[in-house]
Amino acid sequence: MTACGVCTALAEELKQAREAKEHSKAYDAAAEIRNHPHPGKTKSPESARPALQPFQVT
Ligand SMILES: [Zn+2]
């Protein structure tokens, strides 16, 4: 997991939204995590976080 406090909070929000089946909220949380800037970690954030998808494809 990330050590970023903001992303940790967003990840928790994403998890809860997913569990509550609030898909639009989950999508927003996932997008916020992707868009959260991290100095020194700027390369391909999307491929760097494969686990943080709004929906589980199972
Ligand atoms: Zn962050």
N, CA, C, O and the ligand as a Tripos MOL2 file, in Angstrom:
@<TRIPOS>MOLECULE
protein
  233   231    59     0     0
PROTEIN
NO_CHARGES

@<TRIPOS>ATOM
      1 N           0.8280   -1.2110    0.0000 N.3       1 MET1
      2 CA          0.0000    0.0000    0.0000 C.3       1 MET1
      3 C           0.8570    1.2530    0.0000 C.2       1 MET1
      4 O           2.0660    1.1980    0.2230 O.2       1 MET1
      5 N           0.2210    2.3690   -0.2500 N.am      2 THR2
      6 CA          0.9070    3.6450   -0.2610 C.3       2 THR2
      7 C           1.0700    4.1730    1.1560 C.2       2 THR2
      8 O           0.2800    3.8550    2.0460 O.2       2 THR2
      9 N           2.0980    4.9790    1.3530 N.am      3 ALA3
     10 CA          2.3160    5.5850    2.6630 C.3       3 ALA3
     11 C           1.6760    6.9570    2.7450 C.2       3 ALA3
     12 O           1.7140    7.6100    3.7880 O.2       3 ALA3
     13 N           1.0850    7.3930    1.6360 N.am      4 CYS4
     14 CA          0.4740    8.7140    1.5980 C.3       4 CYS4
     15 C          -0.8260    8.7280    2.4080 C.2       4 CYS4
     16 O          -1.7210    7.9180    2.1630 O.2       4 CYS4
     17 N          -0.9270    9.6310    3.3530 N.am      5 GLY5
     18 CA         -2.1060    9.7050    4.2220 C.3       5 GLY5
     19 C          -3.3780   10.0090    3.4560 C.2       5 GLY5
     20 O          -4.4360    9.4470    3.7390 O.2       5 GLY5
     21 N          -3.2680   10.8970    2.4890 N.am      6 VAL6
     22 CA         -4.4350   11.2660    1.6870 C.3       6 VAL6
     23 C          -4.9240   10.0700    0.8810 C.2       6 VAL6
     24 O          -6.1180    9.7700    0.8430 O.2       6 VAL6
     25 N          -3.9770    9.3950    0.2380 N.am      7 CYS7
     26 CA         -4.3480    8.2420   -0.5720 C.3       7 CYS7
     27 C          -4.8800    7.0980    0.2950 C.2       7 CYS7
     28 O          -5.7710    6.3560   -0.1180 O.2       7 CYS7
     29 N          -4.3270    6.9670    1.4890 N.am      8 THR8
     30 CA         -4.8170    5.9510    2.4090 C.3       8 THR8
     31 C          -6.2750    6.2150    2.7690 C.2       8 THR8
     32 O          -7.0960    5.2980    2.7970 O.2       8 THR8
     33 N          -6.5860    7.4850    3.0450 N.am      9 ALA9
     34 CA         -7.9640    7.8680    3.3630 C.3       9 ALA9
     35 C          -8.8750    7.6480    2.1640 C.2       9 ALA9
     36 O         -10.0010    7.1690    2.3000 O.2       9 ALA9
     37 N          -8.3650    8.0100    0.9820 N.am     10 LEU10
     38 CA         -9.1570    7.8250   -0.2370 C.3      10 LEU10
     39 C          -9.3680    6.3440   -0.5330 C.2      10 LEU10
     40 O         -10.4360    5.9400   -0.9950 O.2      10 LEU10
     41 N          -8.3560    5.5500   -0.2650 N.am     11 ALA11
     42 CA         -8.4650    4.1120   -0.4960 C.3      11 ALA11
     43 C          -9.5330    3.5080    0.4210 C.2      11 ALA11
     44 O         -10.2870    2.6200    0.0240 O.2      11 ALA11
     45 N          -9.5740    4.0100    1.6490 N.am     12 GLU12
     46 CA        -10.5860    3.5410    2.5980 C.3      12 GLU12
     47 C         -11.9830    3.9510    2.1200 C.2      12 GLU12
     48 O         -12.9370    3.1770    2.1980 O.2      12 GLU12
     49 N         -12.0750    5.1880    1.6250 N.am     13 GLU13
     50 CA        -13.3370    5.6900    1.0870 C.3      13 GLU13
     51 C         -13.7760    4.8420   -0.1110 C.2      13 GLU13
     52 O         -14.9490    4.4970   -0.2560 O.2      13 GLU13
     53 N         -12.8090    4.5210   -0.9540 N.am     14 LEU14
     54 CA        -13.0700    3.6880   -2.1330 C.3      14 LEU14
     55 C         -13.5770    2.3140   -1.7200 C.2      14 LEU14
     56 O         -14.5280    1.7920   -2.3020 O.2      14 LEU14
     57 N         -12.9420    1.7400   -0.7220 N.am     15 LYS15
     58 CA        -13.3190    0.4150   -0.2450 C.3      15 LYS15
     59 C         -14.7480    0.4190    0.2960 C.2      15 LYS15
     60 O         -15.5400   -0.4780    0.0090 O.2      15 LYS15
     61 N         -15.0590    1.4490    1.0840 N.am     16 GLN16
     62 CA        -16.3890    1.5400    1.6740 C.3      16 GLN16
     63 C         -17.4420    1.8000    0.6040 C.2      16 GLN16
     64 O         -18.5300    1.2250    0.6450 O.2      16 GLN16
     65 N         -17.1190    2.6660   -0.3530 N.am     17 ALA17
     66 CA        -18.0610    2.9520   -1.4390 C.3      17 ALA17
     67 C         -18.3260    1.6970   -2.2560 C.2      17 ALA17
     68 O         -19.4530    1.4430   -2.6820 O.2      17 ALA17
     69 N         -17.2670    0.9120   -2.4690 N.am     18 ARG18
     70 CA        -17.3910   -0.3420   -3.2160 C.3      18 ARG18
     71 C         -18.3000   -1.3180   -2.4750 C.2      18 ARG18
     72 O         -19.1640   -1.9640   -3.0680 O.2      18 ARG18
     73 N         -18.0820   -1.4090   -1.1710 N.am     19 GLU19
     74 CA        -18.8800   -2.3220   -0.3570 C.3      19 GLU19
     75 C         -20.3370   -1.8860   -0.3150 C.2      19 GLU19
     76 O         -21.2450   -2.7130   -0.2410 O.2      19 GLU19
     77 N         -20.5500   -0.5550   -0.3650 N.am     20 ALA20
     78 CA        -21.9080   -0.0050   -0.3510 C.3      20 ALA20
     79 C         -22.5180    0.0420   -1.7430 C.2      20 ALA20
     80 O         -23.6410    0.5100   -1.9240 O.2      20 ALA20
     81 N         -21.7580   -0.4540   -2.7390 N.am     21 LYS21
     82 CA        -22.1960   -0.4750   -4.1420 C.3      21 LYS21
     83 C         -22.4640    0.9270   -4.6840 C.2      21 LYS21
     84 O         -23.2660    1.1110   -5.5990 O.2      21 LYS21
     85 N         -21.7800    1.9100   -4.1050 N.am     22 GLU22
     86 CA        -21.9030    3.2830   -4.6110 C.3      22 GLU22
     87 C         -20.8470    3.4780   -5.6860 C.2      22 GLU22
     88 O         -19.7580    3.9930   -5.4340 O.2      22 GLU22
     89 N         -21.2020    3.0530   -6.8900 N.am     23 HIS23
     90 CA        -20.2050    2.9810   -7.9550 C.3      23 HIS23
     91 C         -19.6670    4.3390   -8.3770 C.2      23 HIS23
     92 O         -18.4760    4.4720   -8.6600 O.2      23 HIS23
     93 N         -20.5270    5.3450   -8.4240 N.am     24 SER24
     94 CA        -20.0390    6.6670   -8.8400 C.3      24 SER24
     95 C         -19.0820    7.2320   -7.7980 C.2      24 SER24
     96 O         -18.0890    7.8780   -8.1320 O.2      24 SER24
     97 N         -19.3970    6.9780   -6.5290 N.am     25 LYS25
     98 CA        -18.5240    7.4470   -5.4420 C.3      25 LYS25
     99 C         -17.1930    6.6930   -5.4720 C.2      25 LYS25
    100 O         -16.1280    7.2760   -5.2700 O.2      25 LYS25
    101 N         -17.2750    5.4090   -5.7230 N.am     26 ALA26
    102 CA        -16.0590    4.5930   -5.8240 C.3      26 ALA26
    103 C         -15.1910    5.0710   -6.9840 C.2      26 ALA26
    104 O         -13.9680    5.1490   -6.8750 O.2      26 ALA26
    105 N         -15.8410    5.3840   -8.0790 N.am     27 TYR27
    106 CA        -15.0980    5.8550   -9.2460 C.3      27 TYR27
    107 C         -14.4090    7.1730   -8.9440 C.2      27 TYR27
    108 O         -13.2510    7.3740   -9.3120 O.2      27 TYR27
    109 N         -15.1220    8.0720   -8.2720 N.am     28 ASP28
    110 CA        -14.5480    9.3670   -7.9050 C.3      28 ASP28
    111 C         -13.3350    9.1970   -6.9890 C.2      28 ASP28
    112 O         -12.3060    9.8460   -7.1750 O.2      28 ASP28
    113 N         -13.4740    8.3190   -6.0060 N.am     29 ALA29
    114 CA        -12.3770    8.0880   -5.0680 C.3      29 ALA29
    115 C         -11.1580    7.5290   -5.7930 C.2      29 ALA29
    116 O         -10.0270    7.9420   -5.5350 O.2      29 ALA29
    117 N         -11.3980    6.5850   -6.7050 N.am     30 ALA30
    118 CA        -10.3000    5.9970   -7.4740 C.3      30 ALA30
    119 C          -9.6240    7.0570   -8.3460 C.2      30 ALA30
    120 O          -8.4010    7.0770   -8.4820 O.2      30 ALA30
    121 N         -10.4360    7.9350   -8.9320 N.am     31 ALA31
    122 CA         -9.8900    8.9940   -9.7720 C.3      31 ALA31
    123 C          -9.0660    9.9670   -8.9350 C.2      31 ALA31
    124 O          -8.0140   10.4290   -9.3760 O.2      31 ALA31
    125 N          -9.5400   10.2780   -7.7310 N.am     32 GLU32
    126 CA         -8.7930   11.1860   -6.8450 C.3      32 GLU32
    127 C          -7.4550   10.5880   -6.4570 C.2      32 GLU32
    128 O          -6.4460   11.2900   -6.3980 O.2      32 GLU32
    129 N          -7.4480    9.2910   -6.1930 N.am     33 ILE33
    130 CA         -6.1980    8.6150   -5.8550 C.3      33 ILE33
    131 C          -5.2290    8.6970   -7.0250 C.2      33 ILE33
    132 O          -4.0460    8.9880   -6.8470 O.2      33 ILE33
    133 N          -5.7400    8.4370   -8.2170 N.am     34 ARG34
    134 CA         -4.8880    8.5000   -9.4120 C.3      34 ARG34
    135 C          -4.3520    9.9020   -9.6350 C.2      34 ARG34
    136 O          -3.2150   10.0810  -10.0700 O.2      34 ARG34
    137 N          -5.1810   10.8990   -9.3330 N.am     35 ASN35
    138 CA         -4.7790   12.2810   -9.6050 C.3      35 ASN35
    139 C          -3.9870   12.9180   -8.4720 C.2      35 ASN35
    140 O          -3.5050   14.0420   -8.6100 O.2      35 ASN35
    141 N          -3.8470   12.2110   -7.3520 N.am     36 HIS36
    142 CA         -3.1320   12.8020   -6.2340 C.3      36 HIS36
    143 C          -1.6500   12.9090   -6.5400 C.2      36 HIS36
    144 O          -1.0010   11.9030   -6.8270 O.2      36 HIS36
    145 N          -1.1060   14.1250   -6.4800 N.am     37 PRO37
    146 CA          0.3030   14.3070   -6.8190 C.3      37 PRO37
    147 C           1.2410   13.8100   -5.7220 C.2      37 PRO37
    148 O           1.0190   14.0480   -4.5350 O.2      37 PRO37
    149 N           2.2860   13.1190   -6.1450 N.am     38 HIS38
    150 CA          3.3070   12.6540   -5.2070 C.3      38 HIS38
    151 C           4.6680   13.0590   -5.7300 C.2      38 HIS38
    152 O           5.1450   12.4900   -6.7120 O.2      38 HIS38
    153 N           5.3020   14.0300   -5.0950 N.am     39 PRO39
    154 CA          6.6310   14.4690   -5.5240 C.3      39 PRO39
    155 C           7.6130   13.2980   -5.5440 C.2      39 PRO39
    156 O           7.7450   12.5650   -4.5640 O.2      39 PRO39
    157 N           8.2960   13.1370   -6.6700 N.am     40 GLY40
    158 CA          9.2700   12.0660   -6.7750 C.3      40 GLY40
    159 C           8.6960   10.7810   -7.3250 C.2      40 GLY40
    160 O           9.4380    9.8560   -7.6570 O.2      40 GLY40
    161 N           7.3670   10.7140   -7.4250 N.am     41 LYS41
    162 CA          6.7350    9.5190   -7.9910 C.3      41 LYS41
    163 C           5.7990    9.9660   -9.0990 C.2      41 LYS41
    164 O           4.5840   10.0280   -8.9130 O.2      41 LYS41
    165 N           6.3580   10.2690  -10.2260 N.am     42 THR42
    166 CA          5.5530   10.8890  -11.2690 C.3      42 THR42
    167 C           5.3400    9.9980  -12.4890 C.2      42 THR42
    168 O           4.6330   10.3870  -13.4190 O.2      42 THR42
    169 N           5.9360    8.8210  -12.5000 N.am     43 LYS43
    170 CA          5.7980    8.0340  -13.7290 C.3      43 LYS43
    171 C           4.6570    7.0280  -13.6900 C.2      43 LYS43
    172 O           4.4790    6.2700  -12.7360 O.2      43 LYS43
    173 N           3.9030    7.0620  -14.7650 N.am     44 SER44
    174 CA          2.7060    6.2450  -15.0150 C.3      44 SER44
    175 C           1.9800    5.7750  -13.7520 C.2      44 SER44
    176 O           2.0600    4.6050  -13.3770 O.2      44 SER44
    177 N           1.2740    6.7000  -13.1060 N.am     45 PRO45
    178 CA          0.5370    6.3550  -11.8940 C.3      45 PRO45
    179 C          -0.5330    5.2980  -12.1350 C.2      45 PRO45
    180 O          -0.8540    4.5300  -11.2280 O.2      45 PRO45
    181 N          -1.0820    5.2490  -13.3300 N.am     46 GLU46
    182 CA         -2.1530    4.2830  -13.5900 C.3      46 GLU46
    183 C          -1.6290    2.8570  -13.5540 C.2      46 GLU46
    184 O          -2.2390    1.9830  -12.9390 O.2      46 GLU46
    185 N          -0.5000    2.6210  -14.2100 N.am     47 SER47
    186 CA          0.0390    1.2650  -14.2190 C.3      47 SER47
    187 C           0.7250    0.9370  -12.8960 C.2      47 SER47
    188 O           0.9540   -0.2310  -12.5830 O.2      47 SER47
    189 N           1.0550    1.9800  -12.1150 N.am     48 ALA48
    190 CA          1.7210    1.7560  -10.8390 C.3      48 ALA48
    191 C           0.7320    1.3340   -9.7500 C.2      48 ALA48
    192 O           1.1290    0.8300   -8.7000 O.2      48 ALA48
    193 N          -0.5650    1.5480  -10.0170 N.am     49 ARG49
    194 CA         -1.5670    1.2000   -9.0050 C.3      49 ARG49
    195 C          -2.6410    0.2810   -9.5870 C.2      49 ARG49
    196 O          -3.8050    0.6710   -9.6740 O.2      49 ARG49
    197 N          -2.2690   -0.9090   -9.9760 N.am     50 PRO50
    198 CA         -3.2450   -1.8050  -10.6040 C.3      50 PRO50
    199 C          -4.3330   -2.2640   -9.6320 C.2      50 PRO50
    200 O          -5.4130   -2.6740  -10.0570 O.2      50 PRO50
    201 N          -4.0520   -2.1950   -8.3270 N.am     51 ALA51
    202 CA         -5.0270   -2.6990   -7.3520 C.3      51 ALA51
    203 C          -6.1460   -1.6940   -7.0890 C.2      51 ALA51
    204 O          -7.2010   -2.0600   -6.5730 O.2      51 ALA51
    205 N          -5.9180   -0.4300   -7.4430 N.am     52 LEU52
    206 CA         -6.9090    0.5860   -7.1120 C.3      52 LEU52
    207 C          -7.8450    0.8530   -8.2860 C.2      52 LEU52
    208 O          -7.8290    1.9300   -8.8810 O.2      52 LEU52
    209 N          -8.6360   -0.1200   -8.5940 N.am     53 GLN53
    210 CA         -9.6730    0.0450   -9.6120 C.3      53 GLN53
    211 C         -11.0030    0.2580   -8.8950 C.2      53 GLN53
    212 O         -11.2070   -0.2690   -7.8010 O.2      53 GLN53
    213 N         -11.9040    1.0230   -9.4970 N.am     54 PRO54
    214 CA        -13.2000    1.2660   -8.8630 C.3      54 PRO54
    215 C         -14.0020   -0.0040   -8.6640 C.2      54 PRO54
    216 O         -14.7980   -0.0940   -7.7290 O.2      54 PRO54
    217 N         -13.8060   -0.9790   -9.5240 N.am     55 PHE55
    218 CA        -14.5800   -2.2100   -9.4060 C.3      55 PHE55
    219 C         -13.6580   -3.4120   -9.4860 C.2      55 PHE55
    220 O         -12.6730   -3.4100  -10.2240 O.2      55 PHE55
    221 N         -13.9850   -4.4180   -8.7320 N.am     56 GLN56
    222 CA        -13.2430   -5.6600   -8.8330 C.3      56 GLN56
    223 C         -13.8070   -6.4780   -9.9780 C.2      56 GLN56
    224 O         -15.0150   -6.7000  -10.0630 O.2      56 GLN56
    225 N         -12.9320   -6.9180  -10.8480 N.am     57 VAL57
    226 CA        -13.3750   -7.7660  -11.9500 C.3      57 VAL57
    227 C         -13.0970   -9.2090  -11.5610 C.2      57 VAL57
    228 O         -12.0040   -9.7320  -11.7750 O.2      57 VAL57
    229 N         -14.0860   -9.8210  -11.0010 N.am     58 THR58
    230 CA        -13.9010  -11.2130  -10.5710 C.3      58 THR58
    231 C         -14.9620  -12.1180  -11.1670 C.2      58 THR58
    232 O         -14.9610  -13.3230  -10.9130 O.2      58 THR58
    233 ZN         -1.4620   10.4870   -2.2040 Zn       59 ZN59
@<TRIPOS>BOND
     1     1     2 1
     2     2     3 1
     3     3     4 2
     4     3     5 am
     5     5     6 1
     6     6     7 1
     7     7     8 2
     8     7     9 am
     9     9    10 1
    10    10    11 1
    11    11    12 2
    12    11    13 am
    13    13    14 1
    14    14    15 1
    15    15    16 2
    16    15    17 am
    17    17    18 1
    18    18    19 1
    19    19    20 2
    20    19    21 am
    21    21    22 1
    22    22    23 1
    23    23    24 2
    24    23    25 am
    25    25    26 1
    26    26    27 1
    27    27    28 2
    28    27    29 am
    29    29    30 1
    30    30    31 1
    31    31    32 2
    32    31    33 am
    33    33    34 1
    34    34    35 1
    35    35    36 2
    36    35    37 am
    37    37    38 1
    38    38    39 1
    39    39    40 2
    40    39    41 am
    41    41    42 1
    42    42    43 1
    43    43    44 2
    44    43    45 am
    45    45    46 1
    46    46    47 1
    47    47    48 2
    48    47    49 am
    49    49    50 1
    50    50    51 1
    51    51    52 2
    52    51    53 am
    53    53    54 1
    54    54    55 1
    55    55    56 2
    56    55    57 am
    57    57    58 1
    58    58    59 1
    59    59    60 2
    60    59    61 am
    61    61    62 1
    62    62    63 1
    63    63    64 2
    64    63    65 am
    65    65    66 1
    66    66    67 1
    67    67    68 2
    68    67    69 am
    69    69    70 1
    70    70    71 1
    71    71    72 2
    72    71    73 am
    73    73    74 1
    74    74    75 1
    75    75    76 2
    76    75    77 am
    77    77    78 1
    78    78    79 1
    79    79    80 2
    80    79    81 am
    81    81    82 1
    82    82    83 1
    83    83    84 2
    84    83    85 am
    85    85    86 1
    86    86    87 1
    87    87    88 2
    88    87    89 am
    89    89    90 1
    90    90    91 1
    91    91    92 2
    92    91    93 am
    93    93    94 1
    94    94    95 1
    95    95    96 2
    96    95    97 am
    97    97    98 1
    98    98    99 1
    99    99   100 2
   100    99   101 am
   101   101   102 1
   102   102   103 1
   103   103   104 2
   104   103   105 am
   105   105   106 1
   106   106   107 1
   107   107   108 2
   108   107   109 am
   109   109   110 1
   110   110   111 1
   111   111   112 2
   112   111   113 am
   113   113   114 1
   114   114   115 1
   115   115   116 2
   116   115   117 am
   117   117   118 1
   118   118   119 1
   119   119   120 2
   120   119   121 am
   121   121   122 1
   122   122   123 1
   123   123   124 2
   124   123   125 am
   125   125   126 1
   126   126   127 1
   127   127   128 2
   128   127   129 am
   129   129   130 1
   130   130   131 1
   131   131   132 2
   132   131   133 am
   133   133   134 1
   134   134   135 1
   135   135   136 2
   136   135   137 am
   137   137   138 1
   138   138   139 1
   139   139   140 2
   140   139   141 am
   141   141   142 1
   142   142   143 1
   143   143   144 2
   144   143   145 am
   145   145   146 1
   146   146   147 1
   147   147   148 2
   148   147   149 am
   149   149   150 1
   150   150   151 1
   151   151   152 2
   152   151   153 am
   153   153   154 1
   154   154   155 1
   155   155   156 2
   156   155   157 am
   157   157   158 1
   158   158   159 1
   159   159   160 2
   160   159   161 am
   161   161   162 1
   162   162   163 1
   163   163   164 2
   164   163   165 am
   165   165   166 1
   166   166   167 1
   167   167   168 2
   168   167   169 am
   169   169   170 1
   170   170   171 1
   171   171   172 2
   172   171   173 am
   173   173   174 1
   174   174   175 1
   175   175   176 2
   176   175   177 am
   177   177   178 1
   178   178   179 1
   179   179   180 2
   180   179   181 am
   181   181   182 1
   182   182   183 1
   183   183   184 2
   184   183   185 am
   185   185   186 1
   186   186   187 1
   187   187   188 2
   188   187   189 am
   189   189   190 1
   190   190   191 1
   191   191   192 2
   192   191   193 am
   193   193   194 1
   194   194   195 1
   195   195   196 2
   196   195   197 am
   197   197   198 1
   198   198   199 1
   199   199   200 2
   200   199   201 am
   201   201   202 1
   202   202   203 1
   203   203   204 2
   204   203   205 am
   205   205   206 1
   206   206   207 1
   207   207   208 2
   208   207   209 am
   209   209   210 1
   210   210   211 1
   211   211   212 2
   212   211   213 am
   213   213   214 1
   214   214   215 1
   215   215   216 2
   216   215   217 am
   217   217   218 1
   218   218   219 1
   219   219   220 2
   220   219   221 am
   221   221   222 1
   222   222   223 1
   223   223   224 2
   224   223   225 am
   225   225   226 1
   226   226   227 1
   227   227   228 2
   228   227   229 am
   229   229   230 1
   230   230   231 1
   231   231   232 2
@<TRIPOS>SUBSTRUCTURE
     1 MET1         2 RESIDUE 1 A MET
     2 THR2         6 RESIDUE 1 A THR
     3 ALA3        10 RESIDUE 1 A ALA
     4 CYS4        14 RESIDUE 1 A CYS
     5 GLY5        18 RESIDUE 1 A GLY
     6 VAL6        22 RESIDUE 1 A VAL
     7 CYS7        26 RESIDUE 1 A CYS
     8 THR8        30 RESIDUE 1 A THR
     9 ALA9        34 RESIDUE 1 A ALA
    10 LEU10       38 RESIDUE 1 A LEU
    11 ALA11       42 RESIDUE 1 A ALA
    12 GLU12       46 RESIDUE 1 A GLU
    13 GLU13       50 RESIDUE 1 A GLU
    14 LEU14       54 RESIDUE 1 A LEU
    15 LYS15       58 RESIDUE 1 A LYS
    16 GLN16       62 RESIDUE 1 A GLN
    17 ALA17       66 RESIDUE 1 A ALA
    18 ARG18       70 RESIDUE 1 A ARG
    19 GLU19       74 RESIDUE 1 A GLU
    20 ALA20       78 RESIDUE 1 A ALA
    21 LYS21       82 RESIDUE 1 A LYS
    22 GLU22       86 RESIDUE 1 A GLU
    23 HIS23       90 RESIDUE 1 A HIS
    24 SER24       94 RESIDUE 1 A SER
    25 LYS25       98 RESIDUE 1 A LYS
    26 ALA26      102 RESIDUE 1 A ALA
    27 TYR27      106 RESIDUE 1 A TYR
    28 ASP28      110 RESIDUE 1 A ASP
    29 ALA29      114 RESIDUE 1 A ALA
    30 ALA30      118 RESIDUE 1 A ALA
    31 ALA31      122 RESIDUE 1 A ALA
    32 GLU32      126 RESIDUE 1 A GLU
    33 ILE33      130 RESIDUE 1 A ILE
    34 ARG34      134 RESIDUE 1 A ARG
    35 ASN35      138 RESIDUE 1 A ASN
    36 HIS36      142 RESIDUE 1 A HIS
    37 PRO37      146 RESIDUE 1 A PRO
    38 HIS38      150 RESIDUE 1 A HIS
    39 PRO39      154 RESIDUE 1 A PRO
    40 GLY40      158 RESIDUE 1 A GLY
    41 LYS41      162 RESIDUE 1 A LYS
    42 THR42      166 RESIDUE 1 A THR
    43 LYS43      170 RESIDUE 1 A LYS
    44 SER44      174 RESIDUE 1 A SER
    45 PRO45      178 RESIDUE 1 A PRO
    46 GLU46      182 RESIDUE 1 A GLU
    47 SER47      186 RESIDUE 1 A SER
    48 ALA48      190 RESIDUE 1 A ALA
    49 ARG49      194 RESIDUE 1 A ARG
    50 PRO50      198 RESIDUE 1 A PRO
    51 ALA51      202 RESIDUE 1 A ALA
    52 LEU52      206 RESIDUE 1 A LEU
    53 GLN53      210 RESIDUE 1 A GLN
    54 PRO54      214 RESIDUE 1 A PRO
    55 PHE55      218 RESIDUE 1 A PHE
    56 GLN56      222 RESIDUE 1 A GLN
    57 VAL57      226 RESIDUE 1 A VAL
    58 THR58      230 RESIDUE 1 A THR
    59 ZN59       233 GROUP 0 **** ****
